[in-house]
Amino acid sequence: MPFQSLPLLALTLQPGEKLTSQPLPADEQLALLFHLAAKAAPSNPESLPGAAPCKIPIATPVAPSLAEAYQVCKAITRHHSKSFFLSTLFLPPAKRQATWALYAFCRATDDAVDLAQNDPACSLAEWVRLARAPTPPPDNPVLLAWHDLCTHYQLDSALVDEMLAGMAMDLTLNRYETFADLWLYCYRVASVVGLLTMAIIGTAPGAEAYAIKLGVAFQLTNILRDVGEDTKRNRVYLPAEDLTRFGLTAEDIMAGTKDARFQNLMRFEIERNQRFYQESWPGIALLPPDSRLAVGAASFFYRTILGKITTIDYDVFQQRAHLTLSEKLCLIPRIWWDVDRLKTQGIK
């Protein structure tokens, strides 16, 4: 959409000010992204002291083959998300490889914001431009695999834009007033990934609603686990309405407050998160048999992280709740049993 149709407030505020208090529709969010990038990028970046052109993640000096590109995506997935990577090993090889490419693209998109060498809006805008291009840059293995993935599985471009808009929200929003606002963020950066994954692994009618809830559950777990890490980027994802309910403010979270109020808040958030996992679980039966264990394992692994947060007495400022490899392996027989039981509960 044209920049002129963006809210006037978003276009007139100066850099560093809060740009929006509410999430924007996906097309407006991306239009705002390109507008911010245009304002941030100098006409000749090389002419400014210390300045560098916008860079994209994971470029290589030698153009890789497509097979090599997929191997890079595998390595990225294994390095950044050990739980997710282990879950994907239960997929057939073709679905497994495609899922690694999807994860690597999402990871690189996130890194375009969080690890930007210069202006993050400029970095993300360049990445989005290249991701939307009809042909990928030959020196970027993630975009090579991504382009092949989109072509082979005919991924819905509207869903891809929703996901990109979710990543762009981190440029203009670092506080959320309500859980409804946070739900949209979780939907875009996680539920949409689940919907795109179903284009790869297959699904039956009615599975979408379950995938959306599971995606929100995944992202809420990430948020609760990473409260302390997010404060280092001046982000508080916990909704203001929830903070107020327990007598807290965003400033308390930024200060690392972990008193009884914070513990009660975390119990409340974990209980809500657990309900999303429980409500999404039956949807696994609507997936193809060769993909159910993989999704079930991912759900189980992430859900168990919530118990780990409780075990460390909700100290998510100093510790990162996680499962060891041995703990994950010990869970697999239980996961297999629970997934198999779905077939005997009237859901085929």
Secondary structure as GFF3:
##gff-version 3
##sequence-region A 1 348
A	DSSP	three_ten_helix	3	5	.	.	.	ID=ss1
A	DSSP	alpha_helix	8	12	.	.	.	ID=ss2
A	DSSP	alpha_helix	26	40	.	.	.	ID=ss3
A	DSSP	three_ten_helix	45	47	.	.	.	ID=ss4
A	DSSP	alpha_helix	66	80	.	.	.	ID=ss5
A	DSSP	alpha_helix	82	88	.	.	.	ID=ss6
A	DSSP	alpha_helix	93	114	.	.	.	ID=ss7
A	DSSP	alpha_helix	120	132	.	.	.	ID=ss8
A	DSSP	alpha_helix	141	153	.	.	.	ID=ss9
A	DSSP	alpha_helix	157	172	.	.	.	ID=ss10
A	DSSP	alpha_helix	179	186	.	.	.	ID=ss11
A	DSSP	pi_helix	187	191	.	.	.	ID=ss12
A	DSSP	alpha_helix	192	201	.	.	.	ID=ss13
A	DSSP	alpha_helix	207	225	.	.	.	ID=ss14
A	DSSP	alpha_helix	227	231	.	.	.	ID=ss15
A	DSSP	alpha_helix	240	245	.	.	.	ID=ss16
A	DSSP	alpha_helix	250	254	.	.	.	ID=ss17
A	DSSP	alpha_helix	260	280	.	.	.	ID=ss18
A	DSSP	three_ten_helix	281	286	.	.	.	ID=ss19
A	DSSP	alpha_helix	289	311	.	.	.	ID=ss20
A	DSSP	alpha_helix	325	341	.	.	.	ID=ss21
A	DSSP	three_ten_helix	342	344	.	.	.	ID=ss22
###
